[in-house]
Amino acid sequence: MHTMTVSEPNWEWYRTFLQVLETGSLSAAARAMGLTQPTVGRHIDSLEQALGLKLFTRSFDGFAPSDAALELKPYAVDVAASAAALRRVASSHGAGVRGAVRVTASEVTGVEVLPPILAALRQEHPELIIELVLSNQAEDLLHREADIAVRMFRPAQDALVARRVGNIELGLHAHERYLASHGIPETMEDLSRHTLIGFDHETAYIRGLQHRYPALSRANFAFRADSDLAQLGAIRAGFGIGICQSALAARDKQLVRVLPAGFSLMMDTWVAMHEDLRASPRCAACFKAIAAGLSAYTQGV
């Protein structure tokens, strides 16, 4: 019986495959990757030949993925993540703390809290490179999508090293300019007479929040954004009252907390990494610095 021999595809072809899946065309994938369109086309042709599968068909609006392509996607994502992790490990070859570390954190923590911590770390280890991924989604540490993650929940996987760094409190805040014009609410019910800043799309977490605090429903928001950074920007601009990290607001004398007894949310905060990275000098140094810095932040130091 004849069996087909499948040659081993180039890892770069998988990266191209994922980009064409995401963008829907060879030209858009080429622009995103800094390659020529013929090169992208060759990558796809080579991958199809190596796998013995048709991955895309031309459609009126670009390239349509086949069922096989959609089924292969999660495995290609794993390959791309492994390749990126391999490059990070290779970059650290040599003595001392050097090379790339990929860190993931939420938008606000990544933009407002981590930079000074990472700047001090880089000052101590000038050959360290930081790759920072801003996402409110939990990056997969087990599949090496990131080396270190800052998470607002206790990691459940056994293969992770995790350290609790404390609670980050969320409170209601407004710029003093807004409060000077509109007054300070004295009860949660008073919020109905104020300009509120909040989310756009509901999640399970937000539905739970609304159940506890009915005043914070989407219908009552005059500014709606799913980006925590956008909400923080609106609070700072004096648009109205919104939710932000209390320790962060405390750094700005013009931001005033309102209704502290009426509204307080505690986010259990953890730093985590894969246990296999404990022996990595670059990851161990980064993990230690982030954990120490966030511990100080949660304690208001």
N, C-alpha and C positions, 0 to 999 in steps of 0.2 A: 504494500500500500504506500502510495506517495504521500509524504508529509512536507508541508511548506516550511522552509527555514526562514526565520525572521531575523534580520540583521539588527544589531544594537544601534538604536538611534542616538544621534548627537544630542546632548543635553540642551544645547542652544535651540534646537528645533522645537523642543517642548515650550520654551519661553516664547518663541515666535507663534506657535500654535495658540497659546493662551492669549496673546495680544490680538490675534485675528479674531478669536472668539469674543473678546471684549469689545473690539472696535467695529467688527463686522465687515472689514474690507482690508485688502492688501495695502492700499495706499495709506489709510489711516494708521495701520499697524507699523508701516515703514516710518512714518513721521514720528510716531511715539517712540520708536526704538532707535531712531537715527540711522536707519538703513535705507537702501534703495528698494523700490518696489520689486524689481526682479530678484533681489536677494531674498526677500520675504517669500516670494513665490517659490523659489528653489527650496527653501527650508520646508515649506508645506508639502511640495512634491516629494522631497526626500523622505519626509516623515511618513507620508502615505505609502510610499514604496516599501519602506522598512517594515511598516506594520501590516502591509497588505490590506489596507482599509481606505475607503473614500471618506475623507473627513469633512469636506465642504462641497457645496454645489453653488454655482453662480445663480443669484436671484436678481430680481429687478432692482433691488436696493442694496446689493452688496453680496457678501458671502454668507450663505445659510449653513449652519452646522448640521451634520448628519446625526442620526441617533448614536452612532458609534462615537462621534466627537463629544457629544454631551455625556456619554457614559465614561469616557476617558478623562474628562475634565478634572475631577477630584484627584486622580492619580497624577496628572500632569502638575497640578498645584503642589502636591507632595514633592515631586521631583524638583520643581523650581525652588521650593523652600529648602530642600536638602542641598541643592547646588549653592544657594546663597549662604547657607550655614557653613558649607565646605570652604567657600571663599573667605568667610570671616575667620575660620580656624587657621587657614593658610596664612592670612595676613598677620596673625599673631606669632608666627614661627620665630623663635629666638628667645633670648632671655628677657625677663622683666615683664612689666605691664605694657603691652603694646598691641596694636591691631584693632579691629572693629568689634563693637558690641552693639547689638540691636535691642533697643529698649522700646516698649510700648506703654502708653499711658493715655488717660482721657485727655480731651482737648484742653480743659482748663489747667489740669495738673501739668500737662506737658508744656504748655506755653507760659504759665504764670508761676509755677512752683519749682519744677525741675531745673530750668536753665542755670540759676546760680549754684545749685548743687553740682551740676555737671561741669560748670565752669571751674569750680574749685578742684574737682577731680582731675580735669584736664591740666590744670596748673601743676598738680602734683605728678601727673603722668603724661608728659607732653607727646608721647607717641601713641596715645589712645585715640581712637576714632569712635564717635558716637553716631549711631543711626537711630533717629527718634521717629517712631510711628505714632501719630495721633489718631486714636480711635476709641470710641466708647464700646466697641465690640471686644470680646475677649480673644486676643490672638492666641493661637495654639502653640504652647511651649513644647508640648510633647513632639510635635512635628516640626519644631525649630523655625516657626514663622517669626519668632522673636527669641532672644536669649533671656531677657529679663522683662517682667511685666509688673506694673503697679496696678493692683486690682482692688475694687471696692467690695470684695467679698472674699471669704476664705476659700482658697483653691482646694478642690476636692481630689485631684489626682495624686496617687501615692508616689509617683515618680518625680515629684516636684519638691524642691527645697523652698519653704515659705516662712516668712517672718512677719508677724503682726507689728505694725508701726503705730497703731493707735486709732482713734476716731477722728475723722474730719467732719466737723459740724457744718450743716447747711442752715442758713437763716434767711429771713426777709430783710432786704436792704434797699435803700434809696439814696440818691445824691441829695445833699443838703439843699441844693438849689430847688429841687422838686418839692421837698418838704416845706421849704419856706413859702412856696406858692400855694400848696395844696393842704398843708397841715399834716399832723402826725396822727395816724390811726391809733385808737385806744383799745379797740377790740377787733377780733377777726371779722366780725360782721361789718365793721367800718370799711373794710377793703372794697366792698361793693361800690363805694363812692370814690374810689381811687383808680388811677391808671395802672393796670397790672401788666407785667411782662411774664410770658410763659411759653410753654411748648406748642408745637403745631400738631404733630401726630401722636396719638395715644399709644402707649405700650402697657404691658401688664403692670410694670412698676408704677407708671403714672396713674393707672386706674386705681391702684391701691392708695396712692397719694390723695387722689380726689375724694376717695371714700372717707379718708381721715380728715381732710380739709376741704369741704364742699366749696368754700369761697374761691379755691384755686382750680376752677374748671375752665376749659378752653373757651367757653362762651364769654367769660369775663375778661379775657386777655385782649388788650389793645395792641400788643406787640407779640407776635407769635413766631417762634423759631425753634427748630430742633437742635440747633447748635448752641451749646452752653456758652461758647465764646461770644456769639452774637447777643445772647441775653445779657451777659456781663457787660458788653459794650453799650447796650441800651441803658442799663442801670447807671453806668458811669456817665452817660450823656445826659442824665436827668430826665429820661423818658417816663419813668415811673418806678413802681416797686416790683422787685423780682427776687428770685432765690439765688444766692451764691455762697461760696465757702466763707464762713465767718472769719477764719484766720486770715484769709486773703483780703477781705473787706477791711479788717482791722489795720492793714498796712496803709490804707488811704484815709486820711483824716476827713475827707469830704464825703465819704460813704457812711451812712448812719444805719444802724440796725433798728428795725421796728418790730414790735410785738415779740420780743424774745421769749416771753412766757407762753405765748400762744402758738408759736411755731418753732420747732427745732427738730432737725433730722440728723442722725448720726450715721456716718458711713464707715463701717469697719474696713480699715485699710491695710493691705498686705503687699509685700514685695515677694515675687516668686521667680524661680528659675529651675531648669531641668537639673536633676541631681548629678548628671554626668558632667555638668559644667563647674562643679565645685573645685575641681583640680585645675581649672583654667585661671591663670593669674589675672587676665583682663576682666573676666566675668566676676570673679570673686571680689576684686577691688571695686568694681562698679556696683555690685550688689550691696557691699558693705557701706559705700558712700551714700547710695540712694536710701537705704534703710535708716542710716543715721540722720540724714538730712530731713527725711519725712517725719521721723520721730520728733525731731526738734520743732518742725512745723506744726505738728498736731498738738504739741505742748505749748505753742505760742512763743517759742524761744526765738 
